[in-house]
Amino acid sequence: MCVWDYNTKSRKKRRSRLAMIKVKIRKRWMRYSFFALGLMLFLNILCGFRIAFGISSIEKKSFSFLRRLKGDFTNAVCRSPELYTPWILDGTCMDQPHRTSFSSTGQTRSCGLCGEKAAYLRTIRDEIAEKYEHKCKNLVVYGAALGEKYEKWMRTRSAMGEHISMVQKRHGHCFFQFVFDTDGKGDFTSDDGSQILIVIDPTRMPYNNHRRNTKILKFSPGLLFPWADRVIWQDAKLLKTFDNNRRNPFGLPSNYILHFNRTVQQFATCASFMGLPHHPNAVDKSPVVSFQAHCDTLTTAYNKRQTLTDDLDAVLYQCKHYQKQHSNLTLHTSRVFHQDALVDSAFIVYDMRSSECQKFNGDLGCSWLDEIHCHSDRDQVSFPHILANSGLSLSPQFDVPGQELRDRVYINQNNVPMLHVAKRSCHWYYRSFSRCVASDEEKMRNQNNNDDSPSVMFPTGLRVAVFVTGTVARFMNDESLGHLIHPKPKKSILVDYYVSMTMAKDDHVQSDITYNSNNITLHSSADIDEYVRKTIGGFTSVGALDIQERIDIDSEPMLKARRKKALQENPNEDPDLRFPSFDIRSEEIGRWTASANRNHLRMHLAIQNLWKSALKWEEEEGFQYDYVIFLGDDQLWLSDFNFYNMVQEDGDVFIPPCDAKDPPLFSAKQPDHALISRRKAAGFFGKYYSMLVQTDVKECMQPLNETLKQGKNRGCNSAMLLKWLCNKHQLKVTKVGHSRLPFRRSVNVKLGNGSSVKCFHKFCPSQVYPLQITNETIVTHSCDDINWNNI
């Protein structure tokens, strides 16, 4: 009984405790539930205020926190810190609205300027149209300078390159920059008069981050300028000059219509982009240009510059998300993504003349903005994904090995070209942007239907063209560029490099020596093209670059006619044996002479082709070079070249004297491996090939003595022909001391163990101003002094 009583009481106590615990749990649950509901209500109200009033005083990190509290439940894909910023681009009132057809954010959006949210931009659009539609219909070039730093450039004359104002004189006042007018100056043009300033209110733009607001302007050309036939976007940063040097540091076009024709017009596409370059700013030290390398570079760069993006976590997630989404290479979209069609979006060419291109460009921009709204503000990360989802494919014509080094064209399912990506070596980092994209076959033409404005003279100071021809293997580049062209000359000397290189070995080289200039191991012309552009671009701009397996002289009409005549006169001989040089003292010498003649003709035909490119550039830019330097492939400059020493000299042509040679240089010869010409005489050398082929070289032999001619077995060699023709055309040739032209012909010889050694060959010393060789000189040995058997 007592036991029963005890157990009964114990059970009652336990029940009572359990009941109390349940009550406490219910109370706490209700308390936390009310707290959670209150918190969610507060968050929704706060977000509502953000959407309704565009409150900009709340830090973006706070909204990033809100996103993590609320957004992760509603959207597992997007990581933008401004995800809940309202989408203001509404296309519901348009017959054919731009749509987010190429994005994959899970949202179905349209882009237009319909509805109340787009009322402000609609007003801006209408004001622009009212003032400029009639005068700028043919071409609009625009950008955005949002922020104090960029607006300061617009209002500082010395910050804007001389090039920009000159271009405006060619095309008229159709260059626009969107600005905030943070200083309240109320001006409507940039300080140099080249840019029309479109003032917008930052509080009326949707995003806290001005980089995101810039994207709305950047990718909506058809919404802002619906009446324009051609629209080009260029970042404000490309207009900036440096170090008070009023040049065009990025090689921007001087004729934007011509640039349009060389990109979208030439490739028949709706848009053209610049390929992302193989440059540390784009892919750091990566050996390849790839999506992953670019993502890694952004992470590295962010550690040095936190303004790179508004959320690094969003960038990292976006990179991983795209790679995961495109991991199945059996899918077409994944294969296109992994072609790494990366672009630099700082310069975009849009063709808006057809409804098809208006629709494509509109959908492309709308989809791009949707991805940016969802993910990071780094638009270059979004582009490969947008392209992959667009349904476009790399044209079979361009889908070849090494396609990443070349121009690329993407076509739709009907094989219609839609999008062009210019080869990455043409990037403005390498200073030759506008010229590099030009077609080699393009002819200068009068474009009355496109650009009836006169050419514009660009006053720049002393302008010099450098012509270099030869073989890739013997090309002396880094050292020569460092001494021949100073990165920061004391006075303004603008230098353009014109280069023609072949990958083949000279026919007449009989030795076992293997040339290996600067250890170039690239094998394709596209590889070498990029290597040379990057190397020269570190110092100056590339006027023209032609890399071929071999210069084709066999199909050249004038030479074909000359060879035909030679075979008629000497049917059993090599047709190149007696022209231009002539030496048949022995059968072996004859074979060497014929081979050397072919190489000589190839060199001068290459120079003539480069000369045509230079004339074309002069005509486009409305200027003439002051001097032209003609060099071979093996000139190694040993110390800094002071060009102003040449300016003070009297003469048409300047050459090394070679008057201290042992044995002395024959008086009938003139050194032909390097010369400097004033522009008025440069055409003589630029068109030397045509002049030579049409010349009776036998006349050169008449002044020679019989001992030299050895009967009729020997005539003039190339150095003799050059001097004879210079005299014939009454050119004043001035000899300049060797230290004034501080170079020596050199080779970089590859040794059996894989290393290499540089040495001099074919000395040309002078008695006055001799070149001093010191222990600090890069090369100190003559090739003849080296015992090749011992190394």
C-alpha positions in Angstrom: 0.0 0.0 0.0 2.8 2.4 0.9 4.6 1.4 -2.2 1.6 1.9 -4.4 1.1 5.3 -2.8 4.6 6.3 -3.4 4.6 5.2 -7.1 1.3 6.9 -7.7 2.6 10.2 -6.3 5.8 9.9 -8.4 3.8 9.5 -11.6 1.6 12.5 -10.8 4.7 14.6 -10.2 6.3 13.5 -13.5 3.0 14.3 -15.4 2.9 17.7 -13.8 6.5 18.4 -14.8 5.9 17.3 -18.4 2.9 19.5 -18.6 4.8 22.5 -17.3 7.6 21.8 -19.9 5.1 21.7 -22.7 3.5 25.0 -21.6 7.0 26.6 -21.6 7.8 25.2 -25.0 4.5 26.5 -26.4 5.2 30.0 -24.9 8.7 30.1 -26.2 7.6 28.8 -29.6 4.9 31.5 -29.8 7.4 34.1 -28.7 10.0 33.1 -31.3 7.3 32.8 -33.9 6.1 36.3 -33.3 9.7 37.5 -33.3 10.4 35.7 -36.6 7.2 37.0 -38.2 8.0 40.5 -37.0 11.6 40.2 -38.4 10.3 39.0 -41.7 7.7 41.8 -41.8 10.4 44.3 -40.9 12.7 43.0 -43.7 9.9 43.2 -46.2 9.0 46.7 -45.2 12.6 47.7 -45.4 13.0 46.1 -48.9 9.7 47.8 -49.8 11.2 51.2 -48.9 14.3 50.4 -50.9 12.3 49.5 -54.0 9.8 52.4 -53.7 12.2 55.2 -52.9 15.6 54.0 -54.0 17.1 54.7 -50.6 20.8 55.0 -51.3 21.9 55.7 -47.7 21.6 52.1 -46.6 24.9 50.4 -47.1 25.1 47.7 -49.8 26.4 45.3 -47.2 23.1 45.6 -45.3 21.2 44.5 -48.4 23.7 41.7 -48.9 22.8 40.6 -45.4 19.1 40.9 -46.3 19.7 38.8 -49.4 21.3 36.1 -47.3 18.4 36.1 -44.8 15.6 36.2 -47.3 17.1 35.8 -50.8 18.6 32.3 -50.3 15.1 31.0 -49.7 13.6 32.6 -52.8 16.5 32.4 -55.3 19.3 29.9 -55.0 21.1 31.0 -58.2 21.5 34.8 -57.9 24.1 36.3 -55.6 24.0 39.9 -56.6 24.2 42.4 -53.7 21.5 44.4 -55.4 19.3 41.5 -56.4 16.2 43.2 -55.0 16.8 46.4 -56.9 13.7 46.8 -59.2 14.0 45.9 -62.8 13.2 49.1 -64.5 13.5 48.0 -68.2 10.0 47.1 -69.3 9.3 46.2 -72.9 5.6 45.3 -72.7 4.6 48.3 -74.8 6.9 47.3 -77.7 5.8 45.3 -80.8 9.0 43.3 -80.6 10.4 43.8 -77.1 14.0 42.8 -76.3 14.0 39.7 -74.1 16.3 37.9 -71.8 16.3 35.0 -74.3 20.0 34.2 -73.8 20.2 34.3 -69.9 19.5 31.5 -67.4 18.6 33.3 -64.2 15.2 31.8 -64.0 13.5 35.1 -64.7 11.5 36.0 -67.9 12.1 39.6 -68.5 11.8 42.1 -71.3 13.8 45.3 -72.0 12.2 48.5 -73.1 11.4 52.0 -71.8 7.7 51.3 -71.0 6.0 51.9 -67.7 6.6 54.2 -64.8 9.9 52.7 -63.7 11.5 53.6 -67.0 9.9 57.1 -67.3 13.1 58.9 -66.4 15.2 57.1 -69.1 12.4 57.5 -71.5 12.6 61.3 -71.0 16.4 61.2 -71.5 15.9 59.2 -74.7 13.3 61.7 -76.1 15.5 64.7 -75.2 18.5 63.2 -77.1 16.3 62.4 -80.1 14.9 65.9 -80.3 18.3 67.5 -80.4 20.4 65.0 -82.3 18.4 62.4 -84.3 18.7 64.3 -87.6 22.4 65.2 -87.4 23.6 61.9 -85.8 21.5 59.2 -87.5 24.5 57.9 -89.5 26.8 57.3 -86.4 26.6 57.6 -82.7 29.6 57.1 -80.4 28.9 57.1 -76.7 30.0 56.1 -73.3 29.5 56.9 -69.6 31.6 58.9 -67.2 29.7 58.2 -64.0 31.6 59.3 -61.0 33.8 62.2 -59.9 37.0 60.8 -61.3 35.7 60.2 -64.8 33.8 63.5 -64.9 37.0 65.2 -64.0 38.5 63.9 -67.2 35.7 65.4 -69.2 36.3 68.8 -67.7 40.1 68.7 -68.0 41.4 69.6 -71.4 44.9 68.0 -70.8 43.3 64.7 -69.8 41.6 64.2 -73.1 43.8 63.1 -75.9 44.4 65.4 -78.9 43.1 62.5 -81.1 39.6 62.7 -79.7 38.9 66.4 -80.6 40.4 65.8 -84.1 38.1 62.9 -84.7 35.1 65.0 -83.6 36.0 67.4 -86.4 35.7 64.6 -88.9 32.4 63.1 -87.7 30.7 66.1 -86.2 29.2 66.5 -82.7 27.9 62.9 -82.3 30.1 61.8 -79.5 28.1 61.4 -76.2 29.1 60.9 -72.6 26.5 60.3 -69.8 27.6 62.1 -66.6 26.1 62.8 -63.2 27.4 66.4 -63.0 28.6 65.9 -59.5 30.1 69.4 -59.3 26.9 71.0 -60.5 28.6 72.9 -63.3 25.8 72.3 -65.7 28.0 72.3 -68.8 26.9 70.4 -71.8 30.2 69.6 -73.5 33.6 68.3 -72.4 36.3 70.9 -71.9 37.9 70.1 -75.3 34.5 70.3 -77.0 34.6 66.8 -78.3 32.0 65.1 -76.1 28.3 66.1 -75.6 27.6 65.6 -71.9 24.2 64.0 -71.1 23.5 64.8 -67.5 21.5 62.2 -65.6 20.3 62.2 -62.0 22.0 59.4 -59.9 19.0 59.2 -57.6 16.8 58.3 -60.5 19.0 55.4 -61.5 18.2 52.0 -60.0 21.5 50.8 -58.5 23.7 52.0 -55.7 26.7 50.8 -57.7 27.4 53.1 -60.6 29.1 50.4 -62.5 25.8 48.6 -62.6 24.0 51.8 -63.8 26.7 52.1 -66.5 25.8 48.6 -67.8 22.2 49.7 -68.4 23.4 52.5 -70.7 26.1 50.3 -72.2 23.9 47.4 -73.3 20.9 49.4 -74.4 22.0 51.2 -77.6 18.7 50.5 -79.3 16.7 51.9 -76.4 18.7 55.1 -76.0 19.4 55.8 -79.7 16.6 53.9 -81.6 17.0 56.1 -84.6 20.8 55.6 -85.2 22.1 53.3 -87.9 25.5 52.7 -86.4 26.2 52.8 -82.6 29.6 52.4 -81.0 30.2 52.2 -77.3 33.6 53.2 -76.0 34.5 53.3 -72.3 35.5 56.7 -71.0 38.8 55.3 -69.9 39.8 54.9 -73.5 39.6 58.6 -74.0 42.2 59.3 -71.3 45.7 60.3 -72.2 48.7 59.9 -69.9 51.6 61.9 -68.6 50.3 65.1 -70.3 51.3 63.4 -73.6 48.5 64.4 -76.0 48.7 61.2 -78.1 46.3 58.4 -78.8 47.7 55.8 -76.4 45.2 53.1 -77.2 45.2 53.4 -81.0 41.5 54.4 -81.2 40.1 54.9 -84.7 40.5 58.2 -86.4 37.6 57.2 -88.7 34.8 55.4 -86.9 32.9 54.7 -90.1 35.9 53.0 -91.5 36.3 51.0 -88.3 32.7 50.0 -88.6 33.3 48.8 -92.2 36.3 46.8 -91.1 34.4 45.0 -88.4 30.7 44.4 -88.6 30.5 45.4 -92.3 33.4 43.2 -93.4 32.2 40.2 -91.5 28.5 40.9 -92.1 27.6 40.7 -88.4 25.3 42.7 -86.1 27.9 43.3 -83.4 31.7 43.3 -83.0 33.7 42.9 -79.8 37.4 42.9 -79.0 38.9 39.6 -77.9 40.3 39.5 -74.3 44.1 39.8 -74.7 46.8 37.5 -73.4 47.8 40.2 -71.0 48.5 40.3 -67.2 45.6 42.6 -66.7 43.3 40.0 -68.2 44.7 36.6 -67.2 47.6 37.4 -65.0 50.5 34.9 -65.6 48.3 32.2 -67.2 49.9 30.6 -70.3 46.4 30.7 -71.9 43.4 32.9 -72.2 40.7 31.0 -70.5 37.5 31.6 -68.4 39.1 30.2 -65.3 42.3 32.2 -65.7 40.2 35.4 -66.0 38.2 34.5 -62.9 41.4 33.8 -61.0 42.9 37.2 -62.1 39.8 39.0 -60.9 40.4 37.5 -57.4 44.1 38.5 -57.4 43.3 42.0 -58.7 40.5 42.5 -56.0 43.1 42.1 -53.3 44.9 45.1 -54.6 41.8 47.2 -55.7 38.6 46.6 -53.8 36.7 48.8 -56.3 37.1 46.1 -58.9 33.6 44.7 -58.1 30.8 45.3 -55.6 30.9 41.7 -54.3 33.8 39.4 -54.8 31.8 36.5 -53.5 29.3 37.0 -56.2 32.1 36.9 -58.8 33.5 33.6 -57.4 30.1 32.0 -57.2 29.2 33.2 -60.7 32.4 31.6 -62.1 31.7 28.3 -60.4 28.1 28.4 -61.4 28.8 28.8 -65.1 31.5 26.1 -65.1 29.1 23.7 -63.4 26.3 24.6 -65.7 28.5 24.0 -68.8 30.3 20.8 -67.5 28.5 18.5 -69.9 30.5 18.8 -73.2 28.0 16.8 -75.1 25.8 19.9 -75.1 26.2 22.5 -77.7 26.0 25.3 -75.2 28.8 23.8 -73.2 31.0 23.4 -76.2 30.5 27.0 -77.2 31.2 28.1 -73.6 34.5 26.2 -73.5 35.7 27.9 -76.7 36.6 30.7 -74.3 35.2 33.5 -76.4 36.2 36.1 -73.9 35.9 39.7 -74.8 36.8 43.2 -73.5 33.6 45.1 -73.6 35.2 48.5 -73.4 34.7 49.0 -77.2 31.6 47.6 -78.9 30.4 48.1 -82.5 26.6 47.8 -83.1 25.0 47.6 -86.5 21.4 48.8 -86.1 20.4 49.2 -89.7 18.2 46.1 -90.0 15.3 44.8 -87.9 17.2 41.5 -87.5 20.2 43.2 -86.0 18.1 45.4 -83.8 16.4 42.3 -82.4 19.6 40.4 -81.9 21.5 43.3 -80.3 18.5 44.0 -78.1 18.2 40.5 -76.9 21.9 40.2 -76.4 22.0 43.3 -74.2 18.8 42.5 -72.4 20.1 39.0 -71.5 23.4 40.4 -70.5 21.8 42.9 -68.1 19.7 40.1 -66.6 22.8 38.1 -65.8 24.5 41.2 -64.3 21.4 41.9 -62.2 21.5 38.3 -60.9 25.2 37.9 -60.5 28.3 40.1 -60.3 28.9 43.5 -62.0 31.8 42.1 -64.1 30.2 41.9 -67.5 33.1 40.1 -69.1 32.4 37.1 -66.8 28.8 37.0 -68.1 29.6 37.2 -71.9 30.8 33.6 -72.6 27.6 32.3 -70.8 25.4 34.6 -72.8 27.1 33.6 -76.1 26.7 29.9 -75.2 23.0 30.3 -74.6 22.4 32.4 -77.7 22.2 29.4 -80.0 25.1 30.8 -82.1 28.0 28.6 -83.3 31.5 29.3 -84.3 31.5 29.5 -88.1 33.2 26.5 -89.7 35.3 28.9 -91.7 36.9 30.1 -88.4 36.7 26.9 -86.4 40.3 25.9 -87.1 43.4 25.1 -84.9 44.6 28.3 -83.3 41.2 29.9 -83.6 41.7 31.6 -80.3 44.4 33.7 -81.9 42.3 34.8 -84.9 39.1 36.7 -85.6 36.0 34.7 -84.8 32.6 34.9 -86.3 29.5 33.3 -84.7 26.6 32.3 -86.9 23.0 31.4 -86.1 21.1 28.2 -87.1 20.5 29.6 -90.6 24.3 30.1 -91.0 23.9 33.9 -90.9 26.8 35.7 -89.3 25.7 37.5 -86.1 28.6 38.3 -83.9 32.3 39.1 -84.5 35.2 38.9 -82.0 38.3 40.6 -83.2 41.6 38.8 -82.7 43.0 39.4 -79.2 46.4 40.6 -80.4 44.6 43.7 -81.9 43.7 44.9 -78.3 44.4 48.5 -77.4 46.9 47.4 -74.8 49.2 46.8 -77.8 48.7 50.4 -79.1 47.5 49.5 -82.7 43.8 48.8 -82.2 42.2 50.5 -85.2 44.9 49.5 -87.7 45.1 45.9 -86.6 41.5 45.1 -87.3 41.9 46.4 -90.9 41.7 43.8 -93.7 45.0 43.4 -95.6 43.1 43.2 -98.9 41.0 46.3 -98.2 41.5 49.2 -100.6 41.1 52.8 -99.8 37.9 54.0 -101.3 35.8 57.1 -101.4 32.9 56.5 -99.0 30.5 59.2 -100.1 27.5 57.2 -98.9 29.0 56.8 -95.4 31.6 59.5 -94.7 31.8 62.5 -96.9 33.8 64.5 -94.4 37.3 65.6 -95.4 40.4 64.0 -94.0 41.7 65.6 -90.8 45.3 66.6 -90.2 46.6 65.3 -86.8 49.4 67.6 -85.6 51.5 65.4 -83.4 55.2 66.2 -83.7 57.9 64.2 -85.3 56.5 61.0 -86.9 58.7 58.1 -87.8 58.0 54.8 -89.6 60.3 51.8 -89.1 60.3 49.0 -91.7 61.7 45.6 -90.8 61.8 42.7 -93.1 63.4 39.2 -92.9 62.8 35.9 -91.2 61.3 35.2 -87.8 64.3 33.2 -86.7 66.7 36.1 -87.1 64.5 38.8 -85.9 66.3 40.9 -83.2 63.4 42.4 -81.2 63.6 43.1 -77.5 67.1 44.6 -77.4 66.6 46.6 -80.6 63.2 48.0 -79.5 64.6 49.1 -76.1 67.4 51.1 -77.7 65.8 52.2 -81.0 62.5 53.3 -79.5 62.5 55.0 -76.1 59.3 54.3 -74.2 59.3 57.9 -72.9 61.3 60.2 -75.3 62.2 63.6 -74.0 60.6 65.1 -77.1 57.6 63.9 -78.9 58.6 61.3 -81.5 55.7 59.0 -82.6 57.0 55.7 -84.1 55.0 53.1 -86.0 56.6 49.7 -86.7 55.9 48.0 -90.1 57.0 44.4 -90.0 57.1 41.6 -92.6 58.5 38.3 -91.5 58.7 34.9 -93.1 58.8 31.6 -91.2 60.9 29.9 -93.9 64.7 29.7 -93.8 66.7 31.7 -96.4 67.3 29.7 -99.5 71.0 30.6 -99.8 71.9 29.7 -96.1 74.1 26.6 -96.5 75.6 26.4 -93.0 74.5 24.1 -90.2 73.9 27.1 -87.9 70.4 27.3 -86.5 69.2 30.8 -85.8 67.1 31.3 -82.7 66.4 34.9 -82.1 65.4 35.6 -78.6 64.5 31.9 -78.3 61.3 32.2 -80.3 59.8 28.7 -80.4 56.4 29.5 -81.9 55.5 27.7 -85.0 52.2 29.1 -86.5 51.8 32.5 -88.1 49.0 33.3 -85.6 51.3 32.6 -82.7 54.0 34.7 -84.1 51.6 37.5 -85.0 50.5 37.8 -81.4 54.1 37.5 -80.1 55.4 40.3 -82.3 52.4 42.6 -81.5 52.8 42.1 -77.8 56.6 42.6 -78.0 56.4 45.8 -80.1 53.3 47.0 -78.3 55.3 47.3 -75.2 57.2 50.2 -76.8 55.2 51.6 -79.7 52.4 50.9 -82.2 52.4 48.4 -85.0 51.6 50.1 -88.4 51.3 46.8 -90.2 52.4 43.2 -89.5 52.6 40.5 -92.1 53.7 36.9 -91.1 53.9 34.4 -94.0 55.5 31.1 -94.6 57.3 32.7 -97.6 57.0 35.8 -99.7 55.4 34.8 -103.0 57.4 36.3 -105.9 56.5 33.6 -108.4 53.0 35.0 -109.1 54.1 38.7 -109.3 53.3 39.8 -112.9 56.3 42.0 -113.6 58.8 39.4 -112.4 57.0 36.7 -114.4 57.4 38.7 -117.5 61.1 39.3 -116.7 61.7 35.6 -116.1 60.0 34.7 -119.3 62.4 37.1 -121.2 65.4 35.7 -119.3 64.5 32.1 -120.4 64.2 33.2 -124.0 67.7 34.7 -123.9 69.3 31.8 -121.9 67.0 28.8 -122.1 69.2 26.5 -120.0 69.8 28.8 -117.1 68.0 29.6 -113.9 65.9 32.6 -114.8 67.0 34.4 -111.6 70.7 33.9 -112.2 71.4 37.3 -113.9 68.9 39.5 -112.0 69.2 41.6 -110.1 72.8 40.6 -109.2 75.0 38.7 -111.7 77.9 36.4 -110.9 78.6 33.2 -112.8 82.3 32.8 -112.1 81.6 29.2 -111.1 78.6 26.8 -111.1 78.5 26.9 -107.3 78.6 30.7 -107.2 75.9 30.8 -109.8 73.6 28.7 -107.6 74.3 30.9 -104.6 73.7 34.1 -106.7 70.3 32.8 -108.1 69.1 32.0 -104.6 70.4 35.3 -103.1 68.5 37.1 -105.9 65.3 35.5 -105.0 65.7 36.4 -101.4 66.6 40.0 -102.4 63.5 40.3 -104.5 61.3 38.8 -101.7 62.7 41.4 -99.3 62.0 44.4 -101.5 58.5 43.0 -102.5 57.8 42.8 -98.7 59.0 46.4 -98.2 56.8 47.5 -101.1 53.7 45.9 -99.5 54.5 47.5 -96.2 55.0 50.8 -98.0 51.5 50.5 -99.4 50.2 50.0 -95.9 52.0 53.1 -94.7 50.6 55.2 -97.6 47.2 54.0 -96.7 47.6 55.0 -93.1 48.9 58.4 -94.1 45.9 58.9 -96.3 43.4 57.8 -93.6 45.0 59.9 -90.9 45.7 63.0 -93.1 49.5 63.2 -92.3 52.9 62.2 -93.6 55.8 60.6 -91.8 58.8 62.8 -91.4 61.4 60.0 -91.6 61.3 56.3 -92.6 63.9 53.8 -91.3 64.5 50.6 -93.3 66.1 47.8 -91.4 66.9 44.1 -91.9 66.0 41.4 -89.5 69.4 41.1 -87.8 70.2 44.7 -86.6 71.0 44.6 -82.9 71.0 48.1 -81.4 73.6 48.3 -78.6 72.9 51.7 -77.1 70.2 54.4 -77.2 69.6 55.9 -80.6 69.3 59.7 -80.6 67.0 60.5 -83.5 67.5 64.2 -83.2 71.1 63.8 -84.4 69.6 62.8 -87.7 67.3 65.8 -87.8 70.4 68.1 -87.7 72.2 66.3 -90.5 71.9 67.5 -94.1 70.8 65.0 -96.7 68.0 62.8 -98.1 69.3 59.5 -97.0 71.5 58.5 -94.0 73.7 55.4 -94.0 76.6 54.0 -91.9 79.8 54.9 -93.7 81.7 51.6 -93.3 84.9 53.5 -94.0 87.0 51.8 -91.4 86.5 48.3 -92.8 89.5 46.0 -93.4 89.6 45.5 -96.3 88.0 48.9 -97.2 84.5 49.0 -98.7 84.6 49.0 -102.5 83.8 52.6 -103.7 81.0 51.4 -106.0 79.1 49.9 -103.1 76.7 51.4 -100.6 75.6 49.6 -97.4 72.1 48.2 -98.0 71.3 46.6 -94.6 70.1 49.8 -92.9 69.2 53.3 -93.9 67.2 56.3 -92.7 65.3 58.4 -95.3 63.5 61.7 -95.1 59.9 61.3 -96.2 60.4 63.0 -99.6 62.9 60.3 -100.6 61.3 57.4 -98.8 59.1 56.5 -101.8 62.3 55.6 -103.7 63.0 52.7 -101.2 59.3 51.9 -100.6 58.8 51.2 -104.3 62.3 49.9 -104.9 61.1 46.5 -106.0 59.0 47.8 -108.9 61.7 50.2 -110.0 64.3 47.5 -109.9 62.3 45.0 -111.9 61.7 47.6 -114.6 65.4 48.7 -114.7 68.0 47.5 -117.2 70.6 46.5 -114.5 73.3 46.0 -117.2 73.8 49.8 -117.2 75.2 49.5 -113.7 78.0 47.3 -115.0 79.3 49.8 -117.6 81.4 52.0 -115.2 83.0 48.8 -113.6 86.6 47.9 -114.5 87.3 44.8 -116.5 89.1 43.2 -113.5 86.0 43.3 -111.5 83.7 42.2 -114.3 86.1 39.3 -115.1 85.1 39.2 -118.7 81.3 38.9 -118.8 81.1 36.7 -115.7 80.3 39.3 -113.1 78.1 42.3 -112.7 76.7 44.6 -109.9 75.7 43.1 -106.6 72.9 44.5 -104.5 75.0 47.1 -102.7 76.4 48.4 -106.1 72.9 48.5 -107.6 71.6 50.6 -104.6 74.4 53.2 -105.0 74.0 53.3 -108.8 70.2 53.9 -108.5 70.6 56.5 -105.7 73.0 58.4 -107.9 70.7 58.0 -110.9 67.8 59.5 -109.0 70.1 62.3 -107.6 69.5 61.4 -103.9 71.9 63.1 -101.5 73.3 60.3 -99.3 74.9 61.3 -96.0 77.2 59.0 -94.1 76.7 59.0 -90.3 79.2 57.8 -87.7 78.7 54.4 -86.3 78.0 55.7 -82.8 75.2 57.8 -84.2 73.7 54.6 -85.6 74.7 52.3 -82.7 73.9 48.8 -84.1 75.7 45.8 -85.5 74.4 43.0 -87.6 74.1 40.0 -85.2 72.8 36.5 -85.0 71.5 34.5 -82.1 72.8 31.0 -82.7 71.1 28.0 -81.2 73.6 25.5 -79.7 73.3 21.8 -79.5 72.6 21.8 -75.7 69.5 24.0 -76.2 71.2 27.3 -75.2 72.1 30.1 -77.5 74.8 32.7 -78.1 74.7 36.1 -79.8 77.6 37.2 -82.0 78.4 40.0 -84.5 78.8 39.5 -88.2 79.5 41.7 -91.2 81.1 44.7 -89.5 80.5 48.2 -90.8 82.8 50.4 -88.6 83.4 54.1 -89.1 86.4 56.4 -88.7 84.4 59.3 -87.3 82.2 58.7 -84.2 83.2 55.0 -84.0 81.0 52.6 -82.0 82.7 51.7 -78.6 82.2 48.1 -77.5 82.4 47.8 -73.7 82.0 45.0 -71.2 78.4 46.2 -70.6 77.5 45.6 -74.2 75.0 42.8 -74.8 77.2 41.2 -77.4 81.0 41.4 -77.5 82.1 38.6 -79.8 82.5 38.3 -83.5 81.0 35.1 -85.0 84.3 34.6 -86.8 86.2 34.6 -83.5 84.1 31.8 -82.0 85.3 28.2 -82.1 82.0 26.5 -82.8 83.5 23.1 -82.4 84.3 23.8 -78.7 80.8 24.9 -77.7 
